Amino acid sequence: MASLSYEAKSAARHKSMIAYLLANSLPDTAAALRGEANIGEDIFDTTTAKKYEGTLEKKWTSIARLQKKILELESRYAEVQAELDDITPTSRLKRNRDPLERTLKGHTKTIRGIDYGGTGDNVLLASCSSDMSIKLWKPADDYKNIRTLQGHGHIVSAVRFMSSGNLLISASRDTDIRVWDVSTGYCVKTIDGHTGWVRDICLSYDGKFLLSSGHDMTARLWDISVSNPEIKRTMIGHENLMDCCAIAPPTSHQFLAPLAGSGKRSSTSGADFIATGSRDKSIKALAFHPGGKYLLSVSDDKTLRCWDLSQQGKCVKIIEAHDGFVTCLRWAPGIAKNGPGVNSPAAESQENNIEIRCVVATGGWDQRLNIFAG
């Protein structure tokens, strides 16, 4: 059936309205509408009035039913979407989840540094603080505090496990770098060289070199493979105090070498590339992803940031990490695919046998250790 023209539809509406007015005893109003619409007696007689009587009410009722149906469909759609969000993996991934897994308390002042390490299946988390102490936590035992190391004469600003797992290196405002036996809690060696507060330390992945940075505005590379550690290189360049440093893992070289203009090449030593952070940008800690593609940083702006080295160092994620300044961060150690957990600075020969875990620990002025799991 051909659709009615606009004029025909308009005339039908007018007739429905006139029939409604007559049925409700409003002849004067009906006559006025007939006059304005040019609908005479020859067009709208008694038979026509009977034909259109009740038409307008039916249209109103139909509209009300349609509106009710639309509301019901919208409500059902919302219910179905909620069900899909609960059962669809893709929808789950789109949710904004809080990645915070756990908070540890024990230090009485600001936490300055943290590191994962240990031997075999005895993985440990070490933390150091302005309270001049170092605490050892055991993740396998619900992160129980198993030992507290004391001996520094001022703020302890950084801790790092050596590749052996049973030795821990610390840096302090007393200008000393100390080596501790975690099984006994005793200091077994002191390394001198900096003339100011030693703010951060980092070990190379082969365990041969130690990098340190401090308030004397220098970064120093030490050879610790010998009985008496030797300074191999002293680096300067920042215009303010150096707060942090990191040695890039061999897996980062494919991304860092092009940035340095040397093309893609393999590692020639355990410390080909290093990163330092200074107070000129309020960067307080740096950590390379074990896979080499990312660099993490924390800052006085209370955030944890992830930088993609394959994209010219572009920032690809920002997490509000603490309520105060963030002072330190560290990746959790990888897990041996055919054995127990291993320390993150693993030998390159073991690299293919390690499963990287997306677990990061941070510490801050709010006296909290936060564990983030991706």
Buried (B, 14 or more C-beta within 10 A) or exposed (E): EEEEEEEEEEBEBBBBBBBBBBBEEBEEBBEEBBEEBEBEEEEBEEEBBEBBBEBBEEEEEEEEEEEEEEEEEEEEEEEEEEEEEEEEEEBEEEEEEEBBEEEBEBBEEBBBBBBBBBBEEBBBBBBBBBBBBBBBBBBEEEBEBEBEBEBBEEBBBBBBBBBEBBBBBBBBBBBBBBBBBBEEBEBEBEBEBBEBBBBBBBBBBBBBBBBBBBBBBBBBBBBBBEEEBEBBEEBEEBEEBBBBBBBBBBBBBBBBBBEEEEEEEEBEEBBBBBBBBBBEEBBBBBBBBBBBBBBBBBBBBBBBBBBBBEEEBEEEEEBEBBEBBBBBBBBBBBBBEEEEBBBBBBEEEEBEBBEBBEBBBBBBBBBBBBBBEE
